[in-house]
Amino acid sequence: MEVNNPRYLHQGIHVITSIFTVDKGVLKVLLVKRKNNPYKDFWALTGGALYNDEDLEDGRNREIYEKTGLKKIEVKFSKVFGKKDRSPVMRMIAISYIGIIDASKVEIAKDTLKTSNAEWFEITSIPKLAYDHNEIIEEAIKTLKEEILKTDLLKVFFPNGFTLPELQKVYESILGKKLDRRNFRKKMLSLDMIIPTEEEEKFVGKKKAKIYKFKV
């Protein structure tokens, strides 16, 4: 590597997080409206440029906080986007992540130093976004669907435990399809991600349902 080679100059890194929620059975993603150029007044995912003195994790968390006011979101890596012309300013590599939160339990900042609004959009109604963020969301949804089948990412919705029917509804919302009750139960128990508790929840006119929780 020749550090003085001009072909190495003027490159940067974007850290971008697709933040999802499930609202009344509908999967939604958080978008923010940009105040500055490029792409002034465009909707975009949460993210921005990584500083030279930051690790990836620190920069990602800072960008989330600066543009949404959210802290301590559990995220998972999604994908790297590296087209040389994805930014009109300079060469910017994008490292993307996914996160999921219970939107009913948090307050999103609507107006920040670099954003003028923030809203939840159904994934079927996403507008034209800044940069290549439409492509990033598509990949993020794929990652989300993969992660919920092998990790406890959905635990944010169930801090006090859940019944299998409750959990199935969230899975169906994210996967975008109906699931067979018996097959879902068998699948979840085989994944070794959840464990039963001693509690039960009673439904009117039905037998009691066992309460489960995700393994710590």
One Martini backbone bead per residue (centre of mass of N, CA, C, O) as a GRO file, in nm:
protein
  216
    1MET     BB    1   0.092   0.038   0.025
    2GLU     BB    2   0.041   0.377  -0.091
    3VAL     BB    3  -0.039   0.654   0.088
    4ASN     BB    4   0.018   0.874  -0.163
    5ASN     BB    5  -0.193   0.767  -0.333
    6PRO     BB    6  -0.461   0.924  -0.488
    7ARG     BB    7  -0.654   0.660  -0.492
    8TYR     BB    8  -0.700   0.683  -0.163
    9LEU     BB    9  -0.847   0.936  -0.164
   10HIS     BB   10  -1.151   1.042  -0.070
   11GLN     BB   11  -1.266   0.850   0.169
   12GLY     BB   12  -1.548   0.677   0.323
   13ILE     BB   13  -1.795   0.615   0.597
   14HIS     BB   14  -2.099   0.456   0.641
   15VAL     BB   15  -2.349   0.437   0.906
   16ILE     BB   16  -2.634   0.212   0.884
   17THR     BB   17  -2.978   0.196   1.018
   18SER     BB   18  -3.241  -0.035   1.030
   19ILE     BB   19  -3.539   0.052   1.191
   20PHE     BB   20  -3.769  -0.158   1.349
   21THR     BB   21  -4.126  -0.241   1.360
   22VAL     BB   22  -4.439  -0.348   1.520
   23ASP     BB   23  -4.767  -0.233   1.405
   24LYS     BB   24  -5.042  -0.394   1.421
   25GLY     BB   25  -4.895  -0.623   1.228
   26VAL     BB   26  -4.683  -0.408   1.106
   27LEU     BB   27  -4.410  -0.348   0.918
   28LYS     BB   28  -4.158  -0.102   1.010
   29VAL     BB   29  -3.967   0.196   0.921
   30LEU     BB   30  -3.725   0.430   0.998
   31LEU     BB   31  -3.743   0.775   0.899
   32VAL     BB   32  -3.552   1.056   0.783
   33LYS     BB   33  -3.525   1.406   0.732
   34ARG     BB   34  -3.329   1.604   0.550
   35LYS     BB   35  -3.149   1.923   0.571
   36ASN     BB   36  -2.908   1.841   0.386
   37ASN     BB   37  -2.667   1.832   0.168
   38PRO     BB   38  -2.736   1.588   0.015
   39TYR     BB   39  -3.072   1.533  -0.009
   40LYS     BB   40  -3.264   1.747   0.049
   41ASP     BB   41  -3.574   1.637   0.185
   42PHE     BB   42  -3.506   1.353   0.216
   43TRP     BB   43  -3.546   1.040   0.283
   44ALA     BB   44  -3.391   0.828   0.545
   45LEU     BB   45  -3.180   0.661   0.703
   46THR     BB   46  -3.005   0.589   0.978
   47GLY     BB   47  -2.716   0.804   0.942
   48GLY     BB   48  -2.352   0.832   0.863
   49ALA     BB   49  -2.047   0.950   0.922
   50LEU     BB   50  -1.741   0.841   1.002
   51TYR     BB   51  -1.505   0.897   1.220
   52ASN     BB   52  -1.161   0.872   1.263
   53ASP     BB   53  -1.203   0.838   1.602
   54GLU     BB   54  -1.391   0.583   1.535
   55ASP     BB   55  -1.566   0.328   1.588
   56LEU     BB   56  -1.821   0.168   1.454
   57GLU     BB   57  -2.005   0.151   1.703
   58ASP     BB   58  -1.984   0.449   1.789
   59GLY     BB   59  -2.087   0.577   1.526
   60ARG     BB   60  -2.358   0.435   1.510
   61ASN     BB   61  -2.470   0.533   1.786
   62ARG     BB   62  -2.445   0.832   1.733
   63GLU     BB   63  -2.632   0.851   1.486
   64ILE     BB   64  -2.884   0.749   1.622
   65TYR     BB   65  -2.898   0.967   1.841
   66GLU     BB   66  -2.883   1.231   1.666
   67LYS     BB   67  -3.153   1.136   1.479
   68THR     BB   68  -3.352   1.006   1.741
   69GLY     BB   69  -3.262   0.959   2.063
   70LEU     BB   70  -3.149   0.676   2.068
   71LYS     BB   71  -3.064   0.402   2.288
   72LYS     BB   72  -2.960   0.089   2.315
   73ILE     BB   73  -2.951  -0.074   2.044
   74GLU     BB   74  -2.997  -0.374   1.906
   75VAL     BB   75  -2.770  -0.502   1.665
   76LYS     BB   76  -2.714  -0.608   1.319
   77PHE     BB   77  -2.553  -0.719   1.069
   78SER     BB   78  -2.581  -0.697   0.710
   79LYS     BB   79  -2.412  -0.491   0.496
   80VAL     BB   80  -2.210  -0.401   0.213
   81PHE     BB   81  -2.166  -0.085   0.035
   82GLY     BB   82  -1.947  -0.009  -0.276
   83LYS     BB   83  -2.024   0.193  -0.472
   84LYS     BB   84  -1.852   0.458  -0.613
   85ASP     BB   85  -2.150   0.634  -0.668
   86ARG     BB   86  -2.337   0.653  -0.397
   87SER     BB   87  -2.191   0.933  -0.374
   88PRO     BB   88  -2.160   1.279  -0.477
   89VAL     BB   89  -1.900   1.359  -0.303
   90MET     BB   90  -1.776   1.064  -0.235
   91ARG     BB   91  -1.628   0.793  -0.142
   92MET     BB   92  -1.873   0.557   0.007
   93ILE     BB   93  -1.894   0.331   0.248
   94ALA     BB   94  -2.148   0.098   0.350
   95ILE     BB   95  -2.256   0.008   0.678
   96SER     BB   96  -2.503  -0.224   0.768
   97TYR     BB   97  -2.793  -0.236   0.986
   98ILE     BB   98  -3.003  -0.386   1.237
   99GLY     BB   99  -3.313  -0.301   1.413
  100ILE     BB  100  -3.537  -0.347   1.704
  101ILE     BB  101  -3.845  -0.195   1.823
  102ASP     BB  102  -4.072  -0.057   2.055
  103ALA     BB  103  -4.251   0.216   1.967
  104SER     BB  104  -4.445   0.239   2.229
  105LYS     BB  105  -4.163   0.285   2.428
  106VAL     BB  106  -4.078   0.537   2.250
  107GLU     BB  107  -3.904   0.846   2.159
  108ILE     BB  108  -3.884   1.039   1.872
  109ALA     BB  109  -3.694   1.255   1.714
  110LYS     BB  110  -3.799   1.518   1.488
  111ASP     BB  111  -3.566   1.743   1.564
  112THR     BB  112  -3.249   1.809   1.436
  113LEU     BB  113  -2.957   1.915   1.311
  114LYS     BB  114  -3.014   1.705   1.034
  115THR     BB  115  -3.330   1.689   1.100
  116SER     BB  116  -3.704   1.743   1.038
  117ASN     BB  117  -3.786   1.429   1.060
  118ALA     BB  118  -3.989   1.138   1.185
  119GLU     BB  119  -4.095   0.813   1.052
  120TRP     BB  120  -4.318   0.553   1.003
  121PHE     BB  121  -4.288   0.293   0.755
  122GLU     BB  122  -4.412   0.096   0.549
  123ILE     BB  123  -4.256  -0.141   0.348
  124THR     BB  124  -4.483  -0.084   0.111
  125SER     BB  125  -4.432   0.265   0.155
  126ILE     BB  126  -4.159   0.356   0.023
  127PRO     BB  127  -3.983   0.603  -0.074
  128LYS     BB  128  -3.765   0.793  -0.220
  129LEU     BB  129  -3.428   0.783  -0.140
  130ALA     BB  130  -3.139   0.836  -0.031
  131TYR     BB  131  -2.926   0.724  -0.217
  132ASP     BB  132  -2.927   0.356  -0.147
  133HIS     BB  133  -3.164   0.297   0.071
  134ASN     BB  134  -3.354   0.105  -0.076
  135GLU     BB  135  -3.148  -0.125  -0.099
  136ILE     BB  136  -3.083  -0.149   0.201
  137ILE     BB  137  -3.366  -0.231   0.295
  138GLU     BB  138  -3.395  -0.491   0.137
  139GLU     BB  139  -3.157  -0.629   0.286
  140ALA     BB  140  -3.260  -0.584   0.577
  141ILE     BB  141  -3.510  -0.764   0.557
  142LYS     BB  142  -3.358  -1.022   0.504
  143THR     BB  143  -3.197  -1.018   0.767
  144LEU     BB  144  -3.434  -1.015   0.962
  145LYS     BB  145  -3.556  -1.290   0.875
  146GLU     BB  146  -3.301  -1.448   0.959
  147GLU     BB  147  -3.261  -1.357   1.262
  148ILE     BB  148  -3.543  -1.458   1.385
  149LEU     BB  149  -3.444  -1.774   1.331
  150LYS     BB  150  -3.157  -1.739   1.540
  151THR     BB  151  -3.257  -1.509   1.737
  152ASP     BB  152  -3.352  -1.261   2.009
  153LEU     BB  153  -3.461  -0.990   1.868
  154LEU     BB  154  -3.777  -1.003   1.984
  155LYS     BB  155  -3.755  -0.938   2.299
  156VAL     BB  156  -3.851  -0.637   2.305
  157PHE     BB  157  -4.169  -0.724   2.303
  158PHE     BB  158  -4.098  -0.940   2.571
  159PRO     BB  159  -4.013  -0.870   2.885
  160ASN     BB  160  -4.256  -1.079   3.023
  161GLY     BB  161  -4.316  -1.254   2.798
  162PHE     BB  162  -4.484  -1.534   2.615
  163THR     BB  163  -4.681  -1.659   2.381
  164LEU     BB  164  -4.695  -1.833   2.096
  165PRO     BB  165  -4.918  -1.664   1.954
  166GLU     BB  166  -4.774  -1.392   1.992
  167LEU     BB  167  -4.514  -1.464   1.843
  168GLN     BB  168  -4.641  -1.546   1.571
  169LYS     BB  169  -4.748  -1.266   1.488
  170VAL     BB  170  -4.469  -1.136   1.453
  171TYR     BB  171  -4.355  -1.327   1.246
  172GLU     BB  172  -4.576  -1.278   1.030
  173SER     BB  173  -4.517  -0.975   0.991
  174ILE     BB  174  -4.219  -1.013   0.889
  175LEU     BB  175  -4.262  -1.253   0.674
  176GLY     BB  176  -4.551  -1.222   0.525
  177LYS     BB  177  -4.700  -1.482   0.667
  178LYS     BB  178  -4.859  -1.763   0.731
  179LEU     BB  179  -4.866  -1.990   1.013
  180ASP     BB  180  -4.846  -2.287   1.143
  181ARG     BB  181  -4.897  -2.365   1.461
  182ARG     BB  182  -4.753  -2.640   1.493
  183ASN     BB  183  -4.495  -2.574   1.333
  184PHE     BB  184  -4.409  -2.334   1.500
  185ARG     BB  185  -4.373  -2.472   1.769
  186LYS     BB  186  -4.166  -2.681   1.673
  187LYS     BB  187  -3.955  -2.481   1.570
  188MET     BB  188  -3.900  -2.314   1.828
  189LEU     BB  189  -3.814  -2.557   2.009
  190SER     BB  190  -3.574  -2.652   1.816
  191LEU     BB  191  -3.393  -2.380   1.840
  192ASP     BB  192  -3.323  -2.310   2.143
  193MET     BB  193  -3.444  -1.997   2.240
  194ILE     BB  194  -3.670  -2.111   2.428
  195ILE     BB  195  -3.847  -2.102   2.750
  196PRO     BB  196  -4.025  -2.212   3.000
  197THR     BB  197  -4.242  -2.130   3.247
  198GLU     BB  198  -4.460  -2.121   3.537
  199GLU     BB  199  -4.648  -1.968   3.364
  200GLU     BB  200  -4.990  -1.856   3.289
  201GLU     BB  201  -5.243  -1.784   3.038
  202LYS     BB  202  -5.575  -1.674   3.029
  203PHE     BB  203  -5.842  -1.752   2.816
  204VAL     BB  204  -6.136  -1.688   2.698
  205GLY     BB  205  -6.267  -2.008   2.638
  206LYS     BB  206  -5.977  -2.118   2.711
  207LYS     BB  207  -5.699  -2.247   2.761
  208LYS     BB  208  -5.411  -2.236   2.891
  209ALA     BB  209  -5.106  -2.053   2.841
  210LYS     BB  210  -4.783  -2.066   2.804
  211ILE     BB  211  -4.497  -1.912   2.928
  212TYR     BB  212  -4.232  -1.751   2.765
  213LYS     BB  213  -3.871  -1.720   2.701
  214PHE     BB  214  -3.578  -1.597   2.636
  215LYS     BB  215  -3.270  -1.665   2.632
  216VAL     BB  216  -2.977  -1.531   2.786
   0.00000   0.00000   0.00000
